[in-house]
Amino acid sequence: MRASIRAHASSRKLVKMPTVLRAGGYRFYFYSHEPGEPPHIHVDKDGATAKFWLERPALVRSSGFNARDLAEIFRLVNENRPNLLESWHGFFGPER
């Protein structure tokens, strides 16, 4: 899976946000500046956002998604989990 890198200016520093999957209108990505956290994925669509752990898929937090959206995102996270983890470790390295 290829990760496209998108830059976002935040607090005068450049933050990379690799997009690793687009499915069902959702964008799955991670921030390059989140040290010390276990593998996880951020998901956005139409102004709503969520964060899911990847090793044992679970919702961390959500804002703006309804229960149906979250169930679909959870399904997509589970379905794509091997590739999402591979992308995470490919970007951050195996020790994170």
Backbone bond lengths (Angstrom), bond angles and torsions (degrees), N, CA, C in turn:
res aa  C-N    CA-C-N  psi(-1)  N-CA   C-N-CA  omega(-1)  CA-C   N-CA-C  phi
1 M - - - 1.444 - - 1.523 107.38 -
2 R 1.310 116.90 129.03 1.456 121.21 -179.99 1.515 109.76 -91.26
3 A 1.309 115.68 135.72 1.458 120.76 177.40 1.517 108.96 -100.95
4 S 1.300 116.20 123.70 1.456 118.75 173.59 1.519 107.47 -89.04
5 I 1.302 116.23 140.83 1.457 120.86 -176.87 1.515 108.80 -101.65
6 R 1.313 116.14 127.53 1.449 122.24 176.49 1.520 107.84 -121.15
7 A 1.291 117.13 134.65 1.459 120.43 -178.75 1.518 110.27 -96.28
8 H 1.301 115.09 150.11 1.454 122.17 -179.92 1.526 107.16 -141.83
9 A 1.309 116.84 123.43 1.468 120.38 179.78 1.512 108.89 -79.46
10 S 1.302 116.65 124.68 1.452 121.68 -179.44 1.519 108.69 -146.07
11 S 1.321 115.84 123.70 1.457 121.21 179.42 1.522 112.25 50.19
12 R 1.329 115.39 43.98 1.460 123.02 177.73 1.515 114.75 65.38
13 K 1.290 118.58 12.42 1.449 118.11 175.87 1.516 109.89 -126.66
14 L 1.306 115.01 152.50 1.449 121.18 -177.91 1.518 109.24 -85.73
15 V 1.314 116.62 124.33 1.455 122.57 -178.97 1.518 107.86 -114.39
16 K 1.316 116.93 124.97 1.463 120.79 177.27 1.520 109.41 -86.22
17 M 1.317 115.03 138.55 1.456 121.60 179.19 1.525 108.35 -129.88
18 P 1.351 116.90 81.12 1.456 119.45 -178.87 1.531 112.91 -63.40
19 T 1.312 116.15 122.39 1.458 121.19 173.85 1.523 107.12 -85.43
20 V 1.319 117.01 122.92 1.460 120.81 -176.35 1.519 113.04 -109.78
21 L 1.331 116.98 -12.30 1.464 119.88 179.22 1.521 109.06 -161.42
22 R 1.306 115.47 141.81 1.463 122.87 168.33 1.525 105.59 -127.58
23 A 1.320 115.40 122.44 1.466 120.26 -178.72 1.520 108.92 -153.24
24 G 1.311 116.80 136.56 1.458 121.58 177.13 1.521 113.96 59.17
25 G 1.319 116.51 25.59 1.450 120.42 -177.82 1.521 113.60 84.47
26 Y 1.326 116.91 -2.17 1.461 121.96 179.91 1.527 109.71 -93.51
27 R 1.324 115.96 145.74 1.462 122.54 174.64 1.524 107.85 -109.23
28 F 1.332 116.62 122.13 1.459 123.23 179.60 1.523 107.74 -105.60
29 Y 1.317 116.86 125.17 1.468 120.54 -175.20 1.520 110.21 -154.71
30 F 1.335 115.41 171.46 1.460 120.04 170.91 1.517 109.34 -137.14
31 Y 1.330 114.30 158.57 1.461 121.54 177.33 1.520 108.77 -89.90
32 S 1.310 116.61 144.08 1.461 120.52 -179.37 1.528 112.11 -82.50
33 H 1.308 118.90 -5.46 1.462 121.72 -173.63 1.535 113.45 -115.08
34 E 1.304 118.27 36.08 1.460 120.81 -179.79 1.534 110.20 -113.73
35 P 1.323 116.60 72.98 1.462 119.90 -177.13 1.529 112.24 -68.50
36 G 1.323 114.35 146.60 1.451 119.84 173.15 1.514 116.55 79.48
37 E 1.314 118.76 2.21 1.466 119.76 179.17 1.519 109.76 -98.51
38 P 1.331 116.74 147.90 1.470 119.64 175.32 1.529 109.92 -68.47
39 P 1.338 117.26 165.53 1.469 120.22 179.68 1.522 111.87 -53.59
40 H 1.323 114.17 131.51 1.467 120.78 179.37 1.523 108.93 -154.45
41 I 1.313 115.48 168.65 1.464 121.85 -178.75 1.525 108.36 -134.80
42 H 1.322 115.01 141.44 1.464 121.44 173.05 1.526 106.96 -100.90
43 V 1.318 116.31 147.76 1.458 121.74 -178.30 1.525 108.10 -135.35
44 D 1.336 115.75 130.68 1.464 121.54 178.65 1.521 110.58 -127.97
45 K 1.320 115.08 149.98 1.464 121.89 170.75 1.525 107.70 -165.43
46 D 1.318 116.23 127.26 1.466 121.94 173.99 1.531 113.71 49.09
47 G 1.316 117.22 42.68 1.461 121.06 177.29 1.517 115.35 85.35
48 A 1.314 118.11 -7.86 1.464 121.73 176.65 1.528 108.44 -92.99
49 T 1.327 116.57 154.95 1.463 120.50 -178.18 1.526 110.63 -146.06
50 A 1.334 115.14 152.80 1.459 120.89 177.29 1.523 108.59 -151.45
51 K 1.323 114.94 162.45 1.462 121.95 177.10 1.521 107.50 -134.63
52 F 1.348 116.04 133.13 1.458 122.33 -179.61 1.520 110.36 -127.41
53 W 1.333 116.83 137.60 1.460 120.69 168.94 1.517 107.62 -70.18
54 L 1.340 116.89 151.57 1.459 120.36 -178.40 1.527 114.25 -106.61
55 E 1.323 118.79 -34.06 1.465 119.18 -175.71 1.525 111.18 -63.58
56 R 1.297 116.82 -46.47 1.466 123.78 170.90 1.516 104.38 -125.34
57 P 1.328 117.41 91.82 1.470 120.13 -171.62 1.525 113.34 -48.75
58 A 1.325 113.42 125.16 1.462 121.03 179.18 1.522 108.18 -158.97
59 L 1.305 115.41 146.50 1.453 120.93 176.26 1.522 109.19 -73.06
60 V 1.333 116.50 129.28 1.463 121.76 176.47 1.520 108.90 -91.99
61 R 1.335 116.13 -50.90 1.464 120.72 178.02 1.525 108.77 -160.83
62 S 1.325 114.38 160.93 1.449 120.40 -179.29 1.523 109.49 -152.90
63 S 1.316 115.10 147.70 1.455 121.22 174.93 1.528 108.21 -142.66
64 G 1.309 116.58 117.31 1.452 121.19 174.77 1.514 116.73 96.75
65 F 1.324 118.31 -14.16 1.464 120.47 178.13 1.525 109.75 -88.79
66 N 1.339 116.31 142.54 1.457 119.43 174.04 1.532 109.40 -88.90
67 A 1.322 116.91 175.80 1.466 121.79 -176.28 1.525 111.81 -60.75
68 R 1.331 117.72 -38.09 1.464 120.91 179.52 1.529 110.70 -64.41
69 D 1.351 116.63 -44.95 1.468 120.87 176.91 1.524 110.86 -58.91
70 L 1.327 116.49 -46.99 1.464 120.17 -177.77 1.520 111.50 -63.51
71 A 1.320 117.68 -37.18 1.467 120.40 176.77 1.526 110.36 -64.65
72 E 1.326 117.44 -40.80 1.469 121.15 178.54 1.531 110.72 -67.15
73 I 1.318 117.03 -43.05 1.462 120.21 178.34 1.520 110.20 -62.69
74 F 1.327 117.20 -43.98 1.465 121.17 178.49 1.528 110.64 -58.86
75 R 1.334 115.86 -42.05 1.471 120.15 177.45 1.524 110.10 -61.08
76 L 1.335 117.24 -45.17 1.465 121.47 -179.76 1.525 111.77 -65.73
77 V 1.329 116.71 -38.17 1.471 119.68 176.81 1.523 109.55 -62.08
78 N 1.322 117.37 -47.80 1.470 120.51 179.50 1.523 111.95 -62.35
79 E 1.316 116.21 -44.82 1.460 121.67 -178.50 1.531 112.06 -63.23
80 N 1.320 116.92 -35.15 1.465 122.03 -176.17 1.524 113.50 -105.72
81 R 1.305 116.73 8.54 1.458 122.17 -174.81 1.529 113.97 -51.36
82 P 1.335 120.43 -47.93 1.472 118.79 -179.83 1.537 112.42 -57.91
83 N 1.324 117.35 -43.49 1.464 120.50 179.85 1.527 111.74 -70.10
84 L 1.321 117.32 -36.79 1.465 120.49 178.29 1.524 110.58 -64.83
85 L 1.341 116.72 -43.35 1.464 120.35 177.21 1.523 111.34 -65.39
86 E 1.318 116.74 -40.15 1.467 120.52 177.83 1.529 110.32 -61.46
87 S 1.319 116.70 -42.12 1.463 120.58 177.88 1.523 111.08 -64.87
88 W 1.340 116.48 -42.74 1.467 120.79 178.71 1.533 110.39 -57.89
89 H 1.344 115.59 -53.57 1.467 119.82 -176.81 1.531 111.60 -68.88
90 G 1.314 117.09 -30.41 1.458 119.87 175.73 1.520 112.17 -66.87
91 F 1.318 117.22 -32.43 1.455 121.41 -179.32 1.527 111.67 -84.88
92 F 1.344 116.40 -48.41 1.467 120.87 -174.68 1.521 113.52 -92.02
93 G 1.327 117.74 -20.12 1.455 121.19 -175.25 1.512 110.51 99.47
94 P 1.328 116.89 161.27 1.476 121.10 -173.99 1.516 114.16 -71.09
95 E 1.323 119.11 -16.53 1.458 120.95 -175.25 1.513 114.04 -83.97
96 R 1.323 118.81 -7.68 1.469 121.39 -178.26 1.490 111.18 -93.05
